[in-house]
Amino acid sequence: MSQSPQGIVEALGHSDAFLAFQERLSLVARVDRPVILLGERGTGKELAATRLHFLSRRWEKPFLTLNCAALPEALLESELFGHEAGAFTGAAKTRHGRFESAHHGTLFLDEAAVMPPHVQEQILRVVEYGAFERLGASDPRRVDVRLVVAANADLAELARQGKFRPDLLDRLSFEVLHLPPLRCRHGDVELLARHFAARMHAELGCPGSPDFSPEAMAALRTHPWPGNVRELKNVVERAVFRAAGKRIRHVDFDPFASPFPPLPPALSPDPAPSPSPDSTPVPPRDPATALPPLPASFPAALAVFEQTMLRNALAAARHNQRRAAELLGLTYHAFRGLYRKYARTTPHPEDSP
């Protein structure tokens, strides 16, 4: 989905799953009842709620959103219902909540599964009677608000577990729309990728149009997309940026992957065991205890000793090689020579003849 300058949300996709979802959304948009949107992260729940509002009879009225997971419990209640001056410490003046501000419009509550029970009870009253009370007030206020809630959790299962009010779920679930994940939207990946690439291409001021190599587009099609459309957008925009106006031949799905090789096993610090409550402290390991029993090959034993000393020094220095060299009384160049020696080969005591 994308948003036009006029604020109208446009849907992008031509897969059967996507079109079926859009058809159900368009139908329920005309009916002035609560709607639940369920979907994985990155499937576009807020964009779907925005489209639902603009297709409804309330499209000229306010459309407000609130992520319930972004606020602590105490602030969430005030943000939704407002408060009177002096209702709590720091409440210097009366403040309207989201319900009042969305009067005659639509209020979208994202991450609704995390709402605390007493907030759920207050929302139930608003849905049933159109009334609520500001914090610190005793007189009820009436509002006309269409409520759209979203979650990436199974609200029905949470209700069975007692973590979500079943009566509130009943009132909200006039229609429940499941947003299809990108992996089920067959044929939409290429359409969305070209759309996001064109926008990024224009943002960077690159001439012409972006072009994907067959290998790059095949990689996009076969990726499972756990982050859905949001992940696709980030991957494509990163690929366009790195291509610098040239043909996109490579897409990077994991920006956290390091280009540097991992530390060789012989120089990797041993993981520290987790102490149990009744266990006695384990003294630091003496490098000499790593030596093989006699008879043994002296070169092999020396190699084991050097590796152990390097490993312990690196662990003590938190892998700062200059500091590790100082701990061993070596010059940095001497330390690097030993490091490179054992980065290529990792002899162990059992390798002794």
Backbone torsions as a table, in degrees:
resi	resn	phi	psi	omega
1	MET	NA	149.9	174.0
2	SER	-136.9	164.6	-177.2
3	GLN	-116.7	127.8	-179.1
4	SER	-79.3	165.2	179.0
5	PRO	-57.7	-26.7	180.0
6	GLN	-80.6	-4.2	179.4
7	GLY	93.7	-2.9	179.0
8	ILE	-77.6	129.2	-178.8
9	VAL	-84.1	125.7	-179.7
10	GLU	-104.9	134.7	-179.9
11	ALA	-90.6	136.7	177.8
12	LEU	-118.1	118.6	178.9
13	GLY	158.8	152.5	176.9
14	HIS	-138.0	12.9	177.6
15	SER	-74.8	158.0	-179.9
16	ASP	-61.4	-41.6	-178.6
17	ALA	-63.7	-42.3	-178.6
18	PHE	-68.1	-43.3	-179.2
19	LEU	-66.4	-37.4	177.8
20	ALA	-64.3	-40.1	178.0
21	PHE	-64.1	-45.4	-178.7
22	GLN	-63.5	-34.4	179.1
23	GLU	-66.9	-43.8	178.9
24	ARG	-65.8	-38.8	178.8
25	LEU	-63.7	-43.0	-179.1
26	SER	-64.2	-37.3	-179.7
27	LEU	-68.1	-46.5	-176.4
28	VAL	-74.7	-20.1	179.4
29	ALA	-59.9	-30.3	-176.6
30	ARG	-80.1	-14.6	-177.3
31	VAL	-98.6	124.4	-173.1
32	ASP	-80.6	70.3	-178.9
33	ARG	-136.8	160.6	177.6
34	PRO	-64.7	153.3	179.7
35	VAL	-136.7	141.2	174.2
36	ILE	-109.3	129.8	175.5
37	LEU	-109.5	121.4	179.2
38	LEU	-117.0	135.8	179.2
39	GLY	-178.3	161.2	178.0
40	GLU	-68.8	167.8	177.6
41	ARG	-62.5	140.4	176.2
42	GLY	82.0	7.3	-179.4
43	THR	-86.5	-9.3	175.6
44	GLY	95.2	43.2	-178.3
45	LYS	-66.5	-41.0	179.5
46	GLU	-67.9	-37.4	177.3
47	LEU	-65.9	-36.9	177.3
48	ALA	-66.1	-39.5	177.9
49	ALA	-65.1	-38.9	178.3
50	THR	-63.3	-44.3	178.8
51	ARG	-63.5	-40.1	179.0
52	LEU	-60.2	-41.2	179.2
53	HIS	-64.7	-46.4	-175.5
54	PHE	-71.6	-17.9	175.5
55	LEU	-91.0	-3.8	-178.1
56	SER	-92.8	174.9	177.5
57	ARG	-72.5	-9.8	-179.5
58	ARG	-94.0	13.4	-167.9
59	TRP	-62.1	-23.3	179.0
60	GLU	-89.5	-4.7	-178.2
61	LYS	-97.2	175.3	-175.6
62	PRO	-63.1	144.7	170.3
63	PHE	-124.7	111.1	-176.9
64	LEU	-116.5	149.2	179.9
65	THR	-127.2	153.0	175.5
66	LEU	-151.2	127.0	174.3
67	ASN	-89.8	110.1	-175.3
68	CYS	-66.2	-23.4	-179.4
69	ALA	-82.0	-9.7	-174.5
70	ALA	-88.4	-7.0	-176.2
71	LEU	-124.3	144.8	172.2
72	PRO	-66.4	161.0	-173.6
73	GLU	-55.7	-43.0	-177.3
74	ALA	-64.3	-39.4	-179.1
75	LEU	-77.5	-28.2	-178.4
76	LEU	-61.7	-44.1	-179.9
77	GLU	-62.3	-44.2	179.5
78	SER	-66.0	-38.4	-178.6
79	GLU	-66.0	-34.8	-178.8
80	LEU	-79.3	-44.7	-169.7
81	PHE	-111.2	-6.2	-179.8
82	GLY	77.8	178.9	179.7
83	HIS	-152.6	158.4	175.3
84	GLU	-88.7	157.6	176.2
85	ALA	-60.4	130.7	-180.0
86	GLY	82.9	7.4	-179.2
87	ALA	-64.5	-30.2	177.1
88	PHE	-156.7	171.2	-179.0
89	THR	-59.6	126.0	-179.7
90	GLY	96.1	-9.1	178.1
91	ALA	-85.0	84.8	-174.1
92	ALA	-78.9	-25.2	-179.0
93	LYS	-146.3	163.1	179.9
94	THR	-66.3	140.0	-177.3
95	ARG	-133.7	132.7	174.9
96	HIS	-76.7	141.7	175.4
97	GLY	-91.4	-179.0	-177.7
98	ARG	-65.3	-34.6	-179.4
99	PHE	-63.4	-44.9	178.3
100	GLU	-64.5	-41.9	-177.0
101	SER	-68.8	-24.2	-179.6
102	ALA	-94.5	15.3	-177.8
103	HIS	-53.0	129.4	-177.7
104	HIS	71.6	2.1	-179.9
105	GLY	-117.6	-147.5	-175.7
106	THR	-124.3	137.9	174.9
107	LEU	-117.5	123.5	179.5
108	PHE	-106.1	120.7	178.9
109	LEU	-109.5	109.8	178.6
110	ASP	-91.2	157.1	-178.1
111	GLU	53.2	45.9	-175.6
112	ALA	-67.8	-17.4	-177.5
113	ALA	-65.6	-19.8	-176.2
114	VAL	-93.4	2.0	-178.5
115	MET	-64.1	132.8	178.6
116	PRO	-68.0	158.6	-174.1
117	PRO	-57.4	-42.5	-175.9
118	HIS	-68.8	-29.4	175.2
119	VAL	-71.5	-39.0	175.9
120	GLN	-59.3	-39.5	179.8
121	GLU	-64.6	-40.6	179.0
122	GLN	-67.7	-37.8	178.1
123	ILE	-66.5	-37.5	177.5
124	LEU	-58.8	-39.8	179.1
125	ARG	-65.4	-38.8	178.6
126	VAL	-64.8	-43.9	-178.3
127	VAL	-65.0	-39.5	-176.1
128	GLU	-79.2	-43.2	-171.5
129	TYR	-116.5	-7.9	-177.9
130	GLY	66.8	28.5	-177.3
131	ALA	-136.2	151.3	176.3
132	PHE	-158.0	172.4	177.3
133	GLU	-125.2	135.9	172.7
134	ARG	-65.1	156.1	173.8
135	LEU	-62.5	129.9	179.4
136	GLY	86.3	2.2	-179.9
137	ALA	-113.6	158.6	178.8
138	SER	-116.4	-15.6	-179.4
139	ASP	-91.4	130.5	179.7
140	PRO	-71.8	149.7	176.6
141	ARG	-119.0	142.1	-176.4
142	ARG	-106.4	139.6	179.5
143	VAL	-139.4	157.4	174.9
144	ASP	-120.2	98.9	-174.9
145	VAL	-133.1	133.9	170.8
146	ARG	-89.1	128.4	-175.3
147	LEU	-104.0	129.2	173.5
148	VAL	-124.2	124.0	-178.8
149	VAL	-120.0	153.0	-178.6
150	ALA	-137.5	152.9	177.5
151	ALA	-158.1	153.5	171.3
152	ASN	-108.4	22.8	176.6
153	ALA	-118.9	165.2	179.2
154	ASP	-83.8	96.2	-177.0
155	LEU	-64.0	-34.7	179.1
156	ALA	-63.5	-41.6	178.4
157	GLU	-68.2	-38.9	177.2
158	LEU	-62.9	-36.5	177.2
159	ALA	-65.8	-39.3	177.9
160	ARG	-65.4	-30.8	179.3
161	GLN	-84.5	-2.1	-179.4
162	GLY	80.4	14.6	-179.1
163	LYS	-97.3	-6.2	176.4
164	PHE	-144.2	136.2	-175.3
165	ARG	-64.6	120.4	179.2
166	PRO	-61.9	-35.6	-179.3
167	ASP	-67.8	-35.3	175.9
168	LEU	-68.2	-41.4	178.9
169	LEU	-60.6	-40.2	178.7
170	ASP	-61.1	-40.7	-177.3
171	ARG	-73.8	-30.3	-178.2
172	LEU	-81.9	-23.8	-168.9
173	SER	-92.7	44.7	170.8
174	PHE	-57.4	-43.1	173.0
175	GLU	-141.0	134.4	177.9
176	VAL	-116.8	118.3	-178.6
177	LEU	-108.7	127.3	178.1
178	HIS	-100.0	116.3	178.8
179	LEU	-74.2	127.5	-177.8
180	PRO	-71.1	134.3	174.8
181	PRO	-68.4	157.4	-174.4
182	LEU	-62.1	-31.7	-179.0
183	ARG	-66.9	-16.8	177.9
184	CYS	-100.0	-1.8	-179.8
185	ARG	-97.4	71.9	-173.4
186	HIS	-62.6	122.5	179.3
187	GLY	98.4	-10.7	-177.2
188	ASP	-86.0	-19.8	-175.7
189	VAL	-61.8	-46.6	-178.6
190	GLU	-64.2	-42.2	179.2
191	LEU	-61.0	-48.2	-179.1
192	LEU	-67.4	-39.0	-179.4
193	ALA	-61.7	-43.8	179.8
194	ARG	-67.8	-34.6	178.3
195	HIS	-65.6	-50.1	-179.2
196	PHE	-65.7	-36.2	179.4
197	ALA	-65.7	-41.7	-179.6
198	ALA	-63.8	-40.5	179.4
199	ARG	-66.0	-42.3	179.7
200	MET	-68.5	-38.2	178.1
201	HIS	-58.4	-44.7	179.6
202	ALA	-69.1	-38.4	179.5
203	GLU	-61.9	-37.1	179.7
204	LEU	-80.0	-8.2	-179.6
205	GLY	73.7	27.5	-179.3
206	CYS	-80.6	143.1	179.1
207	PRO	-75.9	155.8	176.3
208	GLY	73.7	-157.3	-179.0
209	SER	-119.6	148.5	178.8
210	PRO	-69.6	148.2	-177.5
211	ASP	-135.9	132.6	177.7
212	PHE	-99.9	139.1	171.4
213	SER	-71.7	156.4	178.2
214	PRO	-56.8	-36.3	-179.3
215	GLU	-67.2	-40.9	179.6
216	ALA	-65.8	-43.0	-180.0
217	MET	-68.5	-35.8	176.7
218	ALA	-63.4	-38.4	177.8
219	ALA	-64.0	-38.7	178.2
220	LEU	-65.8	-40.2	-177.7
221	ARG	-66.6	-35.7	-173.1
222	THR	-91.6	-7.0	179.2
223	HIS	-70.6	141.0	-177.6
224	PRO	-74.2	-16.1	176.7
225	TRP	53.3	64.2	175.6
226	PRO	-63.2	-25.1	177.4
227	GLY	-94.9	3.4	174.6
228	ASN	57.3	-141.9	-171.4
229	VAL	-64.0	-36.5	179.3
230	ARG	-62.6	-41.7	178.1
231	GLU	-65.5	-43.6	179.1
232	LEU	-58.6	-43.6	-180.0
233	LYS	-60.0	-46.3	-179.6
234	ASN	-64.6	-42.5	-178.8
235	VAL	-64.0	-45.5	-178.0
236	VAL	-67.2	-45.0	-179.8
237	GLU	-62.7	-38.1	177.3
238	ARG	-65.1	-40.1	180.0
239	ALA	-65.5	-41.1	178.6
240	VAL	-65.0	-43.1	179.6
241	PHE	-60.9	-45.6	-177.7
242	ARG	-71.9	-27.4	179.0
243	ALA	-73.5	-19.8	175.2
244	ALA	52.9	47.8	175.8
245	GLY	88.2	-8.7	179.4
246	LYS	-92.1	179.1	-179.4
247	ARG	-65.0	137.7	-178.6
248	ILE	-82.0	109.5	-178.1
249	ARG	-108.2	-12.9	-176.7
250	HIS	-141.7	137.1	173.9
251	VAL	-121.6	135.8	-176.8
252	ASP	-107.5	111.1	-177.9
253	PHE	-83.1	-21.9	-177.0
254	ASP	-124.4	94.6	-178.9
255	PRO	-69.7	-11.6	-179.8
256	PHE	-89.2	-7.0	179.0
257	ALA	-65.0	128.5	-176.9
258	SER	-84.9	138.1	176.8
259	PRO	-78.6	-6.3	-176.9
260	PHE	-95.4	141.2	-178.3
261	PRO	-67.2	151.0	178.7
262	PRO	-69.2	163.4	177.5
263	LEU	-62.0	134.3	179.1
264	PRO	-55.6	146.0	-178.3
265	PRO	-55.3	-36.0	-177.8
266	ALA	-66.5	-22.4	-178.1
267	LEU	-108.2	1.6	179.7
268	SER	-78.0	136.1	179.4
269	PRO	-67.4	141.8	176.1
270	ASP	-68.2	136.1	178.1
271	PRO	-63.6	135.6	-179.6
272	ALA	-74.6	131.9	179.6
273	PRO	-67.7	144.1	178.4
274	SER	-76.7	119.2	-177.8
275	PRO	-70.3	138.3	174.0
276	SER	-88.8	160.0	-175.5
277	PRO	-58.2	-31.6	-176.0
278	ASP	-105.0	13.3	-178.9
279	SER	-88.9	152.1	177.7
280	THR	-87.2	148.1	-179.8
281	PRO	-58.5	140.5	178.5
282	VAL	-94.5	122.9	-179.4
283	PRO	-68.9	156.5	177.8
284	PRO	-56.1	143.4	-177.1
285	ARG	-71.9	132.1	176.1
286	ASP	-81.9	124.4	-179.4
287	PRO	-55.1	-28.4	-178.0
288	ALA	-66.5	-24.9	-178.9
289	THR	-70.3	-13.6	178.5
290	ALA	-85.3	-4.1	-177.7
291	LEU	-73.9	146.6	179.4
292	PRO	-75.3	153.2	178.0
293	PRO	-70.1	152.8	176.2
294	LEU	-74.9	152.6	-6.1
295	PRO	-73.6	146.7	-178.4
296	ALA	-151.4	162.5	176.7
297	SER	-78.0	124.8	-178.5
298	PHE	-62.1	-44.6	178.2
299	PRO	-59.1	-40.1	-180.0
300	ALA	-67.4	-42.0	179.1
301	ALA	-64.2	-39.4	178.6
302	LEU	-64.4	-38.5	179.0
303	ALA	-63.7	-41.8	178.5
304	VAL	-63.2	-42.7	-179.8
305	PHE	-63.0	-44.1	-179.7
306	GLU	-64.1	-42.2	178.6
307	GLN	-62.1	-41.7	-179.8
308	THR	-64.2	-42.7	178.7
309	MET	-63.8	-43.1	178.3
310	LEU	-62.7	-43.9	-178.6
311	ARG	-63.1	-45.1	-179.7
312	ASN	-66.7	-37.9	179.6
313	ALA	-67.4	-40.9	178.1
314	LEU	-64.2	-39.4	178.8
315	ALA	-65.8	-42.5	180.0
316	ALA	-66.8	-31.4	-178.6
317	ALA	-93.9	7.7	-178.8
318	ARG	54.3	40.3	174.8
319	HIS	67.4	20.4	168.9
320	ASN	-85.6	108.6	-170.7
321	GLN	-68.0	-34.3	177.9
322	ARG	-65.4	-41.7	177.9
323	ARG	-66.4	-38.6	178.2
324	ALA	-63.3	-39.5	177.2
325	ALA	-61.8	-40.9	178.2
326	GLU	-63.2	-40.2	179.9
327	LEU	-63.7	-29.4	-179.3
328	LEU	-93.1	-2.3	-178.8
329	GLY	70.6	28.5	-179.5
330	LEU	-111.6	156.6	168.7
331	THR	-72.8	159.8	-179.5
332	TYR	-62.3	-37.6	-179.0
333	HIS	-68.5	-37.1	177.1
334	ALA	-65.7	-41.4	178.4
335	PHE	-62.3	-44.3	180.0
336	ARG	-62.9	-34.2	177.2
337	GLY	-63.3	-43.3	177.4
338	LEU	-66.9	-40.1	-179.3
339	TYR	-60.5	-46.9	179.6
340	ARG	-65.7	-34.1	179.6
341	LYS	-60.1	-45.8	-176.4
342	TYR	-91.1	-5.9	171.4
343	ALA	-73.3	-24.2	-179.1
344	ARG	-91.5	-31.9	-178.8
345	THR	-140.7	142.8	-174.9
346	THR	-127.3	76.2	-179.1
347	PRO	-66.9	149.1	177.5
348	HIS	-127.4	163.8	-179.1
349	PRO	-56.5	-36.3	-177.7
350	GLU	-70.4	-9.0	176.5
351	ASP	-80.9	-7.3	-179.4
352	SER	-65.3	145.8	-179.4
353	PRO	-70.6	NA	NA
